[in-house]
Amino acid sequence: MTTSNHFDKRSALAFIVAFGFVSLFADAAYEGMRGIAGPYLALLGASGTAVGIIAGTGELFGYLLRLASGRLAERTGLYWAITIGGYAVQMAAVPLMAFAGTWWLAAALIVIERSGKAMRNPAANTMMSHAGEEIGQGWAFGLHEAMDQTGALCGPSIAALVLAHHGQYTDAFLWLGIPATLTVLTVIGLALGFPFAGRIAHATDGAMSAGLSREYWWLAASAALIAFGFADWPLVAFHFAKAATVSRTMVPILYAVAMGAEGVGALAFGRLFDARGFSVLLPTVLIAAAIPPLVFLGNSAEAIAGVICWGVALGIQTSVMTAGIALLVPRESRARAYGIFSAVFGIAWFAGSSLLGVLYDISLPALVIAAVAAELAAIVPLAAIIRGRA
């Protein structure tokens, strides 16, 4: 427990690492839950259409709720209370899935889990950006994302092991309650050890009404275009199974590979961001643009390369763009900025995923052209940021 009332380089790094463990436990819990939620819903009698709507609604609702939670944190200054509350809500949904006797109740818990994440995300990111001011925003968010993805690797593995030994989804959800409990205990301990991390000046009425910078909106526009052309994993996995690009047993293995690549991409490009600024996002666009032809038109080897690119691009998006907001927005306005940014990103991803799903049934080349065009268009607003900060 630190006795200081502000961050220095040592305490800032300790805070990011400690928060990384919170995210590691959290991802192990909810990614494990999400990894088996689809077949569990089917077991409870949900149709394929219902599963798709539930997943899309949960993601969209989760992103939109960040608008409100970001503004709430900014107005009240209750960063720790909102963060802890969000984690508690999110983690409670994981073991409760074991007691959902109907698919609609399980669906409600899936939406609750996404809502809990939305509740705590802007406040948590704002506190981490507070620490990132001492050690570099790219390093802070890159290191955090790498630890986060370690949990994302562990969670589905725990679920798979439990299913292999017990064969019951309910048992898997109960076992995932262990990292869920550790998440809540760890974040409470973190709040006790670093209470000053949440002591961020309240936004004044003038600051709340003031607009965000033009560069911030350019970054949001670039992120939205990248998200719009970014194929969601369920569509990628669906194609692999339908086209027999890889064996069915390889699909979850490739997802684990993507999660590992996401962590590596976040760590490496987070460091580069601190050294070179927004120009490191240009390779992200090119990597993301390479994914659709590799994944949807390529052979097995090309598909595997596409999956690695998919993970790396996602890691860069979640770390470097989050770090970029901290450079473009003053500390007292970041919670609102993170909330708006997440909402824009989520809406674009939802709209793009829907369009790509429709195009998949019509024409794979059309899907690839639409996705690549959206990714390359993201260069335009990104170039405006780079030129403006040159």
MOTAUR-V648405 format. One record per residue. N is the residue number from 1. RES is the residue in three letters. PHI is phi in radians with two decimals (999 if undefined). OMEGA is omega as a letter, one per 30 degrees, with the letter a starting at -180 (none if undefined). Layout:
# MOTAUR-V648405
N & RES & PHI & OMEGA
N & RES & PHI & OMEGA
This chain:
# MOTAUR-V648405
1 & MET & 999 & a
2 & THR & -1.41 & l
3 & THR & -1.80 & l
4 & SER & -1.34 & l
5 & ASN & -2.02 & l
6 & HIS & -2.75 & a
7 & PHE & -1.43 & l
8 & ASP & -2.05 & a
9 & LYS & -1.06 & a
10 & ARG & -1.20 & a
11 & SER & -1.22 & l
12 & ALA & -1.13 & l
13 & LEU & -1.13 & l
14 & ALA & -1.09 & l
15 & PHE & -1.13 & a
16 & ILE & -1.11 & l
17 & VAL & -1.12 & l
18 & ALA & -1.11 & l
19 & PHE & -1.16 & l
20 & GLY & -1.08 & l
21 & PHE & -1.20 & l
22 & VAL & -1.02 & a
23 & SER & -1.19 & l
24 & LEU & -1.06 & l
25 & PHE & -1.13 & a
26 & ALA & -1.11 & a
27 & ASP & -1.14 & l
28 & ALA & -1.04 & a
29 & ALA & -1.28 & a
30 & TYR & -1.42 & l
31 & GLU & -1.26 & l
32 & GLY & -1.10 & l
33 & MET & -1.13 & a
34 & ARG & -1.15 & a
35 & GLY & -1.16 & a
36 & ILE & -2.06 & a
37 & ALA & -1.13 & a
38 & GLY & -1.04 & l
39 & PRO & -1.12 & l
40 & TYR & -1.17 & l
41 & LEU & -1.09 & l
42 & ALA & -1.10 & l
43 & LEU & -1.08 & a
44 & LEU & -1.46 & l
45 & GLY & 1.86 & l
46 & ALA & -1.30 & l
47 & SER & -1.46 & l
48 & GLY & -1.07 & l
49 & THR & -1.08 & a
50 & ALA & -1.11 & l
51 & VAL & -1.07 & l
52 & GLY & -1.10 & a
53 & ILE & -1.17 & l
54 & ILE & -1.07 & a
55 & ALA & -1.09 & a
56 & GLY & -1.15 & l
57 & THR & -1.14 & l
58 & GLY & -1.05 & a
59 & GLU & -1.16 & a
60 & LEU & -1.11 & l
61 & PHE & -1.09 & a
62 & GLY & -1.10 & l
63 & TYR & -1.25 & a
64 & LEU & -1.15 & a
65 & LEU & -1.11 & l
66 & ARG & -1.15 & l
67 & LEU & -1.02 & a
68 & ALA & -1.24 & a
69 & SER & -1.20 & l
70 & GLY & -1.14 & l
71 & ARG & -1.16 & l
72 & LEU & -1.10 & l
73 & ALA & -1.08 & a
74 & GLU & -1.17 & a
75 & ARG & -1.32 & a
76 & THR & -1.64 & a
77 & GLY & 1.31 & a
78 & LEU & -1.55 & a
79 & TYR & -1.11 & a
80 & TRP & -1.22 & a
81 & ALA & -1.08 & l
82 & ILE & -1.19 & l
83 & THR & -1.12 & a
84 & ILE & -1.11 & l
85 & GLY & -1.06 & l
86 & GLY & -1.10 & l
87 & TYR & -1.11 & a
88 & ALA & -1.09 & l
89 & VAL & -1.12 & a
90 & GLN & -1.09 & a
91 & MET & -1.25 & l
92 & ALA & -1.11 & a
93 & ALA & -1.18 & a
94 & VAL & -1.17 & l
95 & PRO & -1.20 & l
96 & LEU & -1.13 & l
97 & MET & -1.03 & a
98 & ALA & -1.14 & a
99 & PHE & -1.84 & l
100 & ALA & -1.43 & a
101 & GLY & -1.50 & l
102 & THR & -2.28 & a
103 & TRP & -1.19 & a
104 & TRP & -1.24 & l
105 & LEU & -1.26 & l
106 & ALA & -1.09 & l
107 & ALA & -1.08 & l
108 & ALA & -1.08 & l
109 & LEU & -1.18 & l
110 & ILE & -1.11 & l
111 & VAL & -1.16 & l
112 & ILE & -1.10 & l
113 & GLU & -1.05 & l
114 & ARG & -1.12 & a
115 & SER & -1.18 & l
116 & GLY & -1.08 & l
117 & LYS & -1.11 & l
118 & ALA & -1.10 & a
119 & MET & -1.10 & a
120 & ARG & -1.66 & a
121 & ASN & -1.10 & a
122 & PRO & -1.08 & a
123 & ALA & -1.13 & l
124 & ALA & -1.12 & l
125 & ASN & -1.10 & l
126 & THR & -1.12 & l
127 & MET & -1.16 & l
128 & MET & -1.18 & l
129 & SER & -1.17 & l
130 & HIS & -1.04 & l
131 & ALA & -1.22 & a
132 & GLY & -1.12 & l
133 & GLU & -1.11 & a
134 & GLU & -1.60 & a
135 & ILE & -2.02 & a
136 & GLY & 1.79 & a
137 & GLN & -1.14 & l
138 & GLY & -1.11 & l
139 & TRP & -1.16 & a
140 & ALA & -1.07 & a
141 & PHE & -1.32 & l
142 & GLY & -1.18 & l
143 & LEU & -1.12 & l
144 & HIS & -1.08 & a
145 & GLU & -1.16 & l
146 & ALA & -1.10 & l
147 & MET & -1.19 & l
148 & ASP & -1.00 & a
149 & GLN & -1.27 & l
150 & THR & -1.08 & l
151 & GLY & -1.15 & l
152 & ALA & -1.13 & l
153 & LEU & -1.30 & a
154 & CYS & -1.27 & a
155 & GLY & -1.01 & l
156 & PRO & -1.08 & l
157 & SER & -1.16 & l
158 & ILE & -1.07 & a
159 & ALA & -1.06 & a
160 & ALA & -1.13 & l
161 & LEU & -1.13 & l
162 & VAL & -1.12 & l
163 & LEU & -1.12 & a
164 & ALA & -1.17 & a
165 & HIS & -1.63 & a
166 & HIS & -1.99 & l
167 & GLY & 1.31 & a
168 & GLN & -2.05 & l
169 & TYR & -1.11 & a
170 & THR & -1.07 & l
171 & ASP & -1.11 & a
172 & ALA & -1.09 & l
173 & PHE & -1.11 & l
174 & LEU & -1.18 & l
175 & TRP & -1.11 & l
176 & LEU & -1.20 & l
177 & GLY & -1.14 & l
178 & ILE & -1.18 & l
179 & PRO & -1.12 & l
180 & ALA & -1.11 & l
181 & THR & -1.14 & l
182 & LEU & -1.08 & l
183 & THR & -1.05 & a
184 & VAL & -1.14 & l
185 & LEU & -1.11 & a
186 & THR & -1.21 & a
187 & VAL & -1.24 & l
188 & ILE & -1.15 & l
189 & GLY & -1.07 & l
190 & LEU & -1.14 & l
191 & ALA & -1.12 & l
192 & LEU & -1.23 & a
193 & GLY & -1.39 & a
194 & PHE & -2.26 & a
195 & PRO & -1.09 & a
196 & PHE & -1.24 & l
197 & ALA & -1.07 & l
198 & GLY & -1.66 & l
199 & ARG & -1.55 & a
200 & ILE & -1.93 & a
201 & ALA & -0.95 & l
202 & HIS & -1.09 & l
203 & ALA & -1.24 & l
204 & THR & -1.32 & l
205 & ASP & -1.02 & l
206 & GLY & -1.16 & l
207 & ALA & -1.19 & a
208 & MET & -1.16 & a
209 & SER & -1.49 & a
210 & ALA & -1.21 & l
211 & GLY & -1.34 & l
212 & LEU & -1.38 & a
213 & SER & -1.16 & l
214 & ARG & -1.08 & l
215 & GLU & -1.10 & l
216 & TYR & -1.05 & a
217 & TRP & -1.22 & l
218 & TRP & -1.12 & l
219 & LEU & -1.13 & l
220 & ALA & -1.10 & l
221 & ALA & -1.15 & l
222 & SER & -1.11 & l
223 & ALA & -1.11 & a
224 & ALA & -1.11 & l
225 & LEU & -1.17 & l
226 & ILE & -1.08 & a
227 & ALA & -1.11 & a
228 & PHE & -1.07 & a
229 & GLY & -1.63 & a
230 & PHE & -1.66 & a
231 & ALA & -1.17 & l
232 & ASP & -1.26 & a
233 & TRP & -1.04 & l
234 & PRO & -0.95 & l
235 & LEU & -1.22 & l
236 & VAL & -1.07 & a
237 & ALA & -1.13 & l
238 & PHE & -1.05 & l
239 & HIS & -1.14 & l
240 & PHE & -0.99 & a
241 & ALA & -1.24 & a
242 & LYS & -1.23 & a
243 & ALA & -1.53 & a
244 & ALA & 0.97 & l
245 & THR & -1.10 & l
246 & VAL & -2.32 & l
247 & SER & -1.23 & a
248 & ARG & -1.06 & a
249 & THR & -1.21 & l
250 & MET & -1.38 & a
251 & VAL & -1.05 & l
252 & PRO & -1.15 & l
253 & ILE & -1.14 & l
254 & LEU & -1.14 & l
255 & TYR & -1.12 & l
256 & ALA & -1.11 & l
257 & VAL & -1.06 & l
258 & ALA & -1.09 & l
259 & MET & -1.13 & l
260 & GLY & -1.14 & l
261 & ALA & -1.12 & l
262 & GLU & -1.09 & l
263 & GLY & -1.12 & l
264 & VAL & -1.14 & l
265 & GLY & -1.07 & l
266 & ALA & -1.10 & a
267 & LEU & -1.18 & a
268 & ALA & -1.18 & a
269 & PHE & -1.34 & l
270 & GLY & -1.11 & l
271 & ARG & -1.10 & a
272 & LEU & -1.10 & a
273 & PHE & -1.08 & l
274 & ASP & -1.11 & a
275 & ALA & -1.53 & a
276 & ARG & -2.14 & l
277 & GLY & 1.32 & a
278 & PHE & -1.19 & l
279 & SER & -1.11 & a
280 & VAL & -1.24 & l
281 & LEU & -1.34 & l
282 & LEU & -1.06 & l
283 & PRO & -1.08 & l
284 & THR & -1.05 & a
285 & VAL & -1.08 & a
286 & LEU & -1.18 & l
287 & ILE & -1.10 & l
288 & ALA & -1.12 & l
289 & ALA & -1.21 & l
290 & ALA & -1.38 & a
291 & ILE & -1.15 & a
292 & PRO & -0.99 & l
293 & PRO & -1.14 & l
294 & LEU & -1.17 & a
295 & VAL & -1.35 & a
296 & PHE & -1.68 & a
297 & LEU & -2.10 & a
298 & GLY & -1.57 & l
299 & ASN & -1.45 & a
300 & SER & -1.05 & a
301 & ALA & -1.12 & l
302 & GLU & -1.18 & l
303 & ALA & -1.12 & l
304 & ILE & -1.12 & l
305 & ALA & -1.07 & l
306 & GLY & -1.12 & l
307 & VAL & -1.13 & l
308 & ILE & -1.11 & l
309 & CYS & -1.07 & l
310 & TRP & -1.01 & a
311 & GLY & -1.17 & a
312 & VAL & -1.08 & a
313 & ALA & -1.08 & l
314 & LEU & -1.15 & l
315 & GLY & -1.09 & l
316 & ILE & -1.16 & l
317 & GLN & -1.05 & a
318 & THR & -1.32 & a
319 & SER & -1.82 & a
320 & VAL & -1.21 & a
321 & MET & -1.20 & l
322 & THR & -1.13 & l
323 & ALA & -1.14 & a
324 & GLY & -1.09 & l
325 & ILE & -1.04 & a
326 & ALA & -1.12 & l
327 & LEU & -1.44 & a
328 & LEU & -1.69 & a
329 & VAL & -2.23 & l
330 & PRO & -1.11 & a
331 & ARG & -0.96 & a
332 & GLU & -1.25 & l
333 & SER & -1.94 & a
334 & ARG & -1.25 & a
335 & ALA & -1.05 & l
336 & ARG & -1.11 & a
337 & ALA & -1.10 & l
338 & TYR & -1.13 & l
339 & GLY & -1.12 & l
340 & ILE & -1.13 & a
341 & PHE & -1.04 & l
342 & SER & -1.11 & l
343 & ALA & -1.13 & l
344 & VAL & -1.07 & a
345 & PHE & -1.08 & a
346 & GLY & -1.15 & l
347 & ILE & -1.12 & l
348 & ALA & -1.12 & l
349 & TRP & -1.14 & l
350 & PHE & -1.09 & a
351 & ALA & -1.13 & l
352 & GLY & -1.14 & l
353 & SER & -1.08 & l
354 & SER & -1.12 & l
355 & LEU & -1.13 & a
356 & LEU & -1.12 & l
357 & GLY & -1.11 & l
358 & VAL & -1.15 & a
359 & LEU & -1.13 & l
360 & TYR & -1.04 & a
361 & ASP & -1.34 & a
362 & ILE & -1.73 & a
363 & SER & -2.86 & l
364 & LEU & -1.11 & l
365 & PRO & -1.03 & l
366 & ALA & -1.13 & l
367 & LEU & -1.04 & a
368 & VAL & -1.10 & a
369 & ILE & -1.08 & a
370 & ALA & -1.11 & a
371 & ALA & -1.16 & a
372 & VAL & -1.15 & l
373 & ALA & -1.08 & l
374 & ALA & -1.12 & a
375 & GLU & -1.10 & a
376 & LEU & -1.19 & l
377 & ALA & -1.11 & a
378 & ALA & -1.15 & l
379 & ILE & -1.14 & a
380 & VAL & -1.09 & l
381 & PRO & -1.15 & l
382 & LEU & -1.13 & l
383 & ALA & -1.09 & l
384 & ALA & -1.14 & l
385 & ILE & -1.16 & a
386 & ILE & -1.08 & l
387 & ARG & -1.16 & a
388 & GLY & -1.20 & a
389 & ARG & -1.71 & a
390 & ALA & -1.13 & none
